[in-house]
Amino acid sequence: MTPVAERSGFVHEQACYDLLARAGLKPPRHGWLGEALAFAPGEAVVLKGLAEELWHKSELGAVRFLAFEPTALASAAAEMRTRAEAEGHAWIGTLVCERIRMARAEGLPTEAFAGLTRGEGGWTLVIGLGGLQADALGKLAPPLRWPLAFVTPEVALADLEAHLLGQVWLGTLRGAQALTTRAQLRTFLAGLWEAAALAEAEGLELLELNPIALDPAGDPRPLDGVGRRSGPKPDRIPPPPGFLEALTAPRRIAVMGVSSKPDGVGRIILENLRLAGLPEGDLIIVRPHETRFLDLPCLPDAVALGAQPVDLLVLALPASAALEVVETLIAQGEGARVVALVAGGLGDGADTEGLGERLRACLAAARSEGRWTPALLGPNFLGHVVPIRRINTTFIPEDKWTPPQGGGSLALLSQSGAFLLSRLSVGASLPLGLGVALGNQLDLRLPDLLEALELDPMIRSVGAYVEGFGAGDLEATARIGARLRTAGKTLLLYRAGRTEAGLAAAASHTGALAGDRELEAALLSRAGIPVAPSIAAFDAGLAWLGAFPALAPGPVAVLTNAGFESVAAGDLMGGAFPPATLWGHETAKLQTLLTTHGLDQLVAPHLPLDITPMADLAAYQAIARLLLEGEAAVLIVGLVPFTRRLALEDPLRAEAFAQALRAAAEPRGKAVGLVVDAGSAYAGLRQTLAKAGLPVFARMEAALEGLKALDVKPR
């Protein structure tokens, strides 16, 4: 009988076998019942009934172990078809497969499963203990998970060797015998990578292989396979290039939606932008029937922007009016390089009229035809800040929030506007080059900003708050994050929504996608992107990156005048930032310094180093220089300030001390952080010390948690 064609996206076993064979894997010999088959009479075979959406054939009695005898096989196949069609499955055909004798290990599971999935992170391979008890065995030995774009078969082989499955197969458990070899497993894994490439080319999004068994020669053999083809996915056309320049260095800015009320959203944005000191005529209000308003020039409408375009247009308008403005700009092919949509109600839960879909369609149509469009920020765009140019498009009045001053090499991107403001308020001394509240990312998305910042020589580290990844954004973020790391830039994420309650809150906030969090974590880690476990750790990590953008993992030395800080430091160090070691000659030099400063009877010369409240600033400086000459990549200096011997009350003296520490560290490529664990009376001291460009923390724990947040542990 000739099998019927697939009627849905379901990919049946014979099609999977064909793909696996082309990938160099070794499915069983097989053929359709009713055709010429290369099996000897009486040979042991497996009869498999294939039907649409029949994923688990054994549960429907569609798998039978028989001897090759055409009449008996035909009878069994007819029974299978009757059962399948009774359950609503359209019949495809009956497959006769070689019955492979499987290698066994007494008392141990030897079957595996493999799943190839094309999701938001690209192709991912999951391998674990398989067979009928795969779910139960997975709780005992969780499966391995590899994002293929960031893992090689060689790396996967090392992981597999350490897993229970690999230990059983390679016979490394006590009393076990090897069932296969590393070379055979390496070939098998390479075949799975090739299978993913073939699946991608043929439009599949899923390929499940269960079970996979070792044959007597030790070769892994996929005995069963099913899959699914993906539906058509429209290609996203990225926003036009140059939008970052329009955000960070706009020459002309227009605001639309400015009223005479001083507390109106548009009015507050305008007043904040006045502080940028743009030349006359470069800050414009779009307002009908006016030539001048609030002592600024006016244009009547969006059409007028076609003749006098701006770099940045901020629309503080209701959703429907904002949509009409964007449609006008696209229709006329000019007006603004970047348009910021302040209002919500465009493609979110408040959009009851399909305005967001209308805007997406308008953008997509224009870009697919090669016509001009602006880049859009938002909706729900709370604003952005460029401190060096005093640009502030937030609608937060100056008496409620003061934007950072100066400038620097750190960028902060956030899917939550309030998070951005809070972080910049808490980290007022951060050397911020750019802060952007992304809003609902209808057009400009996190990967777009990251890709633009990759090419910005002024930005050397990026922090990002993420509540969810839209379609394609996880893979794009991982790829760009890996490139940033290669270029010596660090991307630090804080991922909100780790719990069920957090996921629900994130979904209600931005409509963000939760996704597979285990896959997401594995993908980001393999790409070398650290994810802070808490907001406090994220803040501390940003403080380190702001001061030392090229901070690299390495040993940590702690110097303090408080015993509790040295004990706490010993508990918290580890991972990519282990405790530094003092070698013999260094210990001798330290002992000499302790004697010179009258501390030899009080202080034991070992790390973490507690030099007691009897130490003065001269002792601190001399010992810090010694530690920075050693193996430590990072020095943390704890200053519990209550003793008069430190004499930090004089701001000039305190700043000079911090400057001396930085001067000792920088030529050696080292990093220094300061800790002042004291109350609000010492807030001024922390601010003074921070003027030297060093990260200053309120607790030793915060300094070390910030370092740990920058650690990446491959999964």
N, C-alpha and C positions, 0 to 999 in steps of 0.2 A: 504493500500500500504506500503510495506517495504521500508524505506528510503535507498537511495544509500549511500555508504561510502564516507567520505571526500576524495577529490582528491588532495587537496593542503594543505598548512599549516593552512588554515582557520578552526576555531573551531566554530561549529554552536551552536544554542541556547540549544538544548536538551543536548549536551555534557557538556555545561557550567552548566546547571541545575543539572546534575548528580554530577559534581564536587562540586557545592555549597551545595548540600544536604549533601554530605559526610563531608563537613567542618562545618556542624551544622547550616548553614544558611537555610532560608525557601523559596525556590522558589515556584511558584504556582503549584498546581496539574496539570499534563499534560500527554499527550499521543499522539501517531501518529494517524493521521486520517486513517481510514481503519482497525484499530485494535480495540479490545475490550476496551471501554473507560468507566470510572466510572463517567459519568455525567448523570443527570436526564434529561428527555425530557423537553425542554424549558428553561433549566438552562442557565444563562448568561455565555458565554465563549468568549475567544479571539482566533481567528484563525490566525495563523502565517505561512507564506510561507518561507521556508528556502532554500537558494541556495548558491552556492559557491561565496565567496567574496561579498555577499550581507550584508553590514554592517548596512545600514539604511533602514530597511524594509518598514517603513511608507512612505518614499519618493517614493516608487515604488508600493504603494497600496497593500503591502503584509501583512498588519495588518488589520483585520476586527473584529468589535465587533458585535456578533450575538447571537441568541439563539441556544441551542443545538438541531439541527435537521439534521440528517445525509445527506439528499438529498441537502438541502441548503448549508451545509458546503462543500460538494463535488463540487457543482457548483462554489462556490466562490474560492475554491482551484484551480480548473482548470483555472479560469481566472488569478489567481496569477501566476501560472506556465507559462502560455502563455506570460505574461508581462515580467517575469524574464528571460525566455529564449530568448525573443526578444531583451533584453538588453545584452545578452551574458553571462548570469549566468547559470551555470550547476545546474539543479534542484536537491535538496536533499530530500525534503519531506515537509509535512504540519503538523504542531503541533497544537493541540487543548489544550488550557490552561484555567485554572480557572480564572474567572474575579474577582479580589480582590477589595472589596470596600475600598477605600482609605480614611484615616483620613484627614480632611481639617481644615485649619485655615483661617477665613475670611480675605480676602485682603492680604494674605501672601503666598509666595511659600512654598510648603511642600514636593516636590519631590527632590530627591538627585541623584547624580551619583557617581560611584566609579570606579577608574581605577587602576588596578594592572599591573605594568610594570617591566619586568626584563631587566635592561639596564646596563650601565657601572658602576652604583652605586649599583648594586644588585637590589632586589625587592623594589619598591617604590609604596606607596599607595597614590592616590590623591582622595580627597572627596570634593564635592561642591554641590551647588544647581543644580538640574538636570531638566529633562524633555525636551520638545522641545525648550525651551528658555535658555538652559544651558549656551550657549556662552554669551548671553546678561547679564544674571544674574551673570556670573563669573566676569564681569567687575565691577559690583557693590560690590560683595563680593568675592574676589579672593579665589579660592579653597585652601584647606589645602593640605600639601604635606609632607609625612612622609617616610623617608628611614627606612624600617622595621628592618634592622639589628641594628639600633641605637635608636629605639623608641619602647616603650611598649604600649599595648592597654590602660594602665592606663594613660600614658602621652598623648596619642592621645585623650582620652576622655576629659581630661582637656582642650586641644586645641579646641575640638569640642564644648564644652560648651560655649566657648567665641566667637565662630563663629556665624554668622547669622543663619545658618542652625540649629545649636544646640539650639540657643535661641528660634527659632520657634518651634522645636520639643519638647523642654522641657518647653515651655510656660513661659520663663523668660522675654519676652518683655512685656511692659506695656499693660494691658488689655487682654493679651493672656492666653489661657488655655493649660495646658500640654497635649501633644498627646502621650507621651511615658515617660519612666523613665530612670534614669541613669543606673540602673542595666540592662535594656534591651539594651541600647546603648553599655554598656560594653561587653555584650554577643555578640552583632552584630560585634563589632570591633575585638574581639577575633576570631570570625569566619572568618573574612577577613584575619587575620594573618595565620590561618590554611589553608585558600584557597590558599594563596601564597605558602605555603609549598607543598600542593598537586600539584599546577601548576608547581612548580619546578621539582617535582618528575616525572611529566608526560611530561616534555619537552616543556611547554608553555613559551612564553615570554610576552604575553599580555592577559589580561582579562578585558573586559569593561562591566560594569553594569549600565544601564540607561534605564528607571528610577528605583530608589529605593523608595518605598512608605511605609508609615506606615499603617498597617491594623487597624481595630477598636480596637484590643487588645493592640496596641502600638508596635507591633513587626515590625522592618524594613524588607521589603520583596523585594528582587531583582526580578523585573518583566521582565527584558530583559537582555540577556547576549550574548556576542560574544567574540572570542579570536583568538589567532594565536599561532601556534607552531613554535618554532625556528628551524632554520636549524642546521646542525651539526657544532659544534664549536670545533676545535682541541684544546686539552689541551696544554697549554704552559708549557714546561719543564723548570724549573728555572735554572739559571746558577749554576755551581758547587760551593759548600761552600768554604770558605777560601779566596775568592777574596779580601775581605777588608784588610786582613793582607798583601796580596801581593801588595796592593796599598799604605798602610800606613807604612809598615815596610819591603820593599823589600830588600833582601840580595844581589840579583844579578839582574842587569838591562841590557837590550840590546836595541840598537837603530838601525834600518834598514832604509836606505835612506839618509845616511850622505855623503855629497859631500865636495869637497875642497873649495867651495865657502862659505865665512863667513856669507853671508846673506841667505843661504839656510835654509829651514824649519828644516830639519833634523839636520843640523849643529847647529842651535840656540838651539834646544832641547838638543843636546849633551852638549853644553857649559853650559847650565843651570844646567844639571845634574852633571856636574863636581864639582859644588859647594857643592854637598852633601858630598863630601869627602869619597866616598866608597873606601874600600881597593883595592889595586892593583888586577886586574883580575875580579872584580865584576861589573865594568862598561865596557860593551863590544859593539863593533861595528860589525854588520853583513855586510860584504862586500867581494865580491868574489876577488880572486887573491891577497889577502893581508893577511899577518899575523899580521901586526901592522899598524895602521893608526892614525895620529894625536896623537901619543904617547899613544895609547890605543890598547889592544889586539883585534884581529879580528877573527870571524868565517866566513866561506865562504858562508853559506846559511842556510835556515831553517832546512834542514836535520841535520846539525851539532848541532843544538839546541836540538835534541833528545838525544844526548849523554851528552851534557852540558846544561841542562835546566836552565832557568832564571825564576824569579818571575814575572817580568814585561818586556814585549816586546813592544816597540813603533815603529809602522810602518809609517814612513813618506814617503809613496810610493803612486803612482797612484792607483786608485781603483782596476783595474784588477790585478795588481801585488800584492796588499795587499790581495785580495781574494785568489790568488794562494798560498800565504804563509800560510794563515789560513787552507786551504784545506790540505796542506802538513803536518802541525802540527797535524791535526785531523787524517789523514791517518796513521801517525806513532805513534800516541797516546802519545805524550810527546813534550815538548819544552818550554812552557811558561804558567804560571798559569793565567795571565791576558794579553790580547793583546789589545793595544790601536790603533784604526784606525783613523789616522789624516785626511786622505782625505775624501771628499764627493764622490758622484757618486755611492753609494751603497744603493739602495733602496729609493733614494730621487728623486727630480725632474730632477737631472742631470744624472740619471741612465737610459740610453737608450738601454742597452743591457740585462737587467734583472739580473745584477750582485747581487743585494741585495737579490732577491728571491732565487738565487742559493746558496748564503751564508746561508740564513735562512734554506733552505732545508737540507743543509749539516749538520748544527748544530742540527736540529730536528732529522734527521735520526740517528746521532751518539748517541744523548742523549736518544732517545727512545729505542735504542739497548743496553743502559747501557755502551757505550764506552766513553772514555775520551774526553773532549773538554776543551779548555780554556774558560774563561769568556771574553767577548768582550766589550770594551768601544768604543762608537762612532757609526757609522762614524761621521765625522765632529767633532772630539774630539779636543778641543782646549787645554786641559791639566788639570793637577791637582797639588795641592800644599799640602805639609805636613810640616808646618813651623818648628816643633821641630826637624825634620831630614833634613831640608833644601832641601827637594825634590821638584823639580819644573819641570814638563814636558811640560810647555807651550812653544809656539814658539815665545814668546815676548822677545826681547833682554833686557838685564839688564839695559841699559841706557834709556829704554822707560817705564819700570815698575819694581818696586821693590816688590817682594813678602813679605808677612807678616813675621815677625821674632818671635822667641820664641815658642809659642804654646798655647794651651788652650782647653776649653771644648765646643767650638762652632764649628759646621759643617755647611758649606754653599754648597748647591747643586744647579745647574743651568742648565736649558735646553739651555741657551745662554752663550757661552763662554765669549762674551764681557760684559755681565751683571756681570758675576763672577769677571772679572778683575776690572770693574768699582767699584763694591761694595767694593772690598778689597782695592782699591786705596782710595776711600772716607773714608772707615772705617779702616784706617791704624793701629789704636790701638786696633782693635778687637782681643780678645784672640782666635785666630783661631786654631783649631785642625786639620781640614781637609777642603779643598775646591776642588770640582770636577765639571768640565764642562761635562755634560752628553752627549752632542751631540745629534744625532738622535735616540739613544736608540734602535738600532737594536737588542741588546741582553740585556745588563745590563740596567735596567730601574729604575726610581725613587723609586718604592716600594722595589726593591731589595736592593738598598743602604740604605733605611730607615730601613728595617728589619735587615740588618747587623749592623747598628749603634745602634739599639735598645739594642743589646747585648754588645756594647762597653762601658765599665765603664768610659772611659775618656770623652766621648761625653755626654753632659747633655742638650744641646739644638741644634735645627737644623733649619736653614732657607732654604727655597727652592723657586726658581723662576720657574714658570710653565707656559708654553704657551699652553699646551693641554695635555689631558690624552689619552694614547693609550688604546687598548682593554683590559678591566679588570683592568686598573691601578687606576681608580678613586676609585672603591670599595676597592682595596688593600691598597691604600694610606690612605683612611679613617679608615680602620680597624687597620692599623699599627699606625696611628696617635693617635687613641684612646688608644692603648696599651702604647704608649710613654707617654701620659698624665697620665695614671694610674701609670706608673713607675716613675713619677715625672719629666719627660722630656717634653719639649715644642717643638712642630713643628709649625713654623710660615711660612705661604705661602704668596707669592705675585703672583697673578694670572693675567697674561697679557691677552689682547684680550677681554676686556669687551664690547667694542663697535663693530659695524659692521666693521668699518675701522680697529680696532685692531684685530678682528678675521681674517680678510683677510690678514693682515700683518703677523700674527702668522702662518697662513696656508702656506703662501708663504715662510716663514722662515724655519720651521721645518716640515711642513706637519702635524702639530698637529691637533687633532680633537677638534672641538668647543663644541659639545655636548649640552645638555640642561643646560644652565647656572643657571636657578632657582633651578633645581634639584641638581646640583653640589654644589651650595651655601648652600642649606638646608642640604645636606649630610655632608659636611665638618663641618658645624656649629654643627649639632647634634653629630658628632664624637668628638667635643671639639677642633677642629683645627682652630685657628684664621687665617683670611685672611686679610692682610694689604690692605687698600684702595688705597694706592699710594706707589711709590718707596720711597719717603721721609719718610712715616710712617714705611715702611719696614726697612729702614736704622735705624730709631730711635728705633724700636722694637728690632732689633738685638743688638743695643748698650746696651739696658737694659738687654737682655738675656745674652749677653757676660759677663757682670759684675755680674749679679744675676740670674743664670740659674733656681733657684727655685722660682723666683718671682711669688707671688700669688696675686690675686685680693684683694683689700682692700682700705681703706680710704687714701687719699693723702693730705699731708700738704705742703704748699708752704711758703718758707721764702725768702725774697728778699729785696734789698735796692732800688727798683725802683717801683713806683706806677703803671706804666703801666703793669708791669709783674704780679702784684697781681690782677689787673683787668682782664687781659687776662686769667689768671689761673682760676678765678671764672667763666669765660664764657665757658671754655673747659672741666672742670672736670665733670664726670658723668659716668653712666653705672657701670661697675665692679670696677671702680676707682673713687668713689664719694669723695667730699670734707670731710676732717677730721673735727672733732668737738673738741673744747676745753671745758671741763667740768668746773664746778665752782672752784674747788680747783686748777686746772691747770691754769685757768685765773688769780687766785690770785698769783700763783708762777711766772707766766709770768710778771705780773705787778711789782713784786718785782725785777725781773731781769732787766726790763726796767728802773726802778729807779736806780738800782745799776750802770747801764752803761750810765746814763744821758740821757735816751731816753723817759722817762715817759711823758714829755710835748710834745713830737713829734709823738708818736706812739700809736695807739689804739690797745688794746690787743685782737685781733680777727684774725681768719684765712680767707683768705690768709693774711699773715703777712708782711707788708711793714715796715721795720725798718729804712728806709731813708738813704741817703748818709752819715749821721752822725755816723753810726754804724761802729765799727772796728771789726777785726777778733775775738777778745775776746768775743764781744757781740754775734757775729754769732755762735761761738762754744757753748757758754752757752745756748743760746736759742735753737739751734739745738738739744742739748742733752735733753732738756726739752720736745721738740716735739717728739723725738724718744722714750721717756718714755710713751707717750700717746697712743691713739688708731691708729695713722697713721701707715699704713703698708709701705708707701713710703714717703720720704721727698725729695722735690726738692728745691735746694738752688740756687737762682739767684744772680749772682755777676756781677753787672754792674760796671766795674773796674776803672772808671774815677776818683773816689775820692782817695786822698792820704791816707785816714784813713784805707783803706784796706791793703795798703803796700804789694801788691802781686808781686811787681817787682822782689823780691828776689826769685829765683826758689826753693831754699831749704825751705823757709818759706811757699810758695804756696803749695809745695808737702806735707809738714808736716801738713798743714791745712786740705788737702784732706784726708790724712792718719788718722787724728784724727776723721774726720766725719765717715770714714769707720769703725774705731775701735768702735765708739759709736753705730753704726747700727748693725754690724754683730752679736754680742752676743744676740741681741734681735730678730734676724731673719728679720730685716728691710732692706729696700733698700734705697740708697741715690743717687740722680743724681744732677749734677751741670750744670748751665747755665751761659755762658759768652757771653752776647749779645753785641759784639763789633767787630770792623773791623779786617783787616788782621794783624794789628800791634799786636794783642793779640792772634794770632794763636799759638805762643810759650807758652803762659800761658795755653791755652787749653791742649796742649801736656803735659805740666808739671803736670797739675792736673790729667790728665788721667793716669799718671804713678802709681797713687794710686789704680788703678783698678776700678775707678768709671766711669760711662758714663758721658761724657761732651758734651753739646749741644750748638749750636750757638743761639738758640731762645727758650724761654719758651714754645712756641707753639709746637716745635719739641719734647721736652721732654714729653709733655702731649699727643701728637698724637702718640708717640711711645707706651705709656701705653694703649691708646685706641685701637691700632692695636693688642694688646694681649688679648683684650676682645672678648668673644664668646657669642653671643646672640642666643639662640635656636630659630629656625624659626617654 
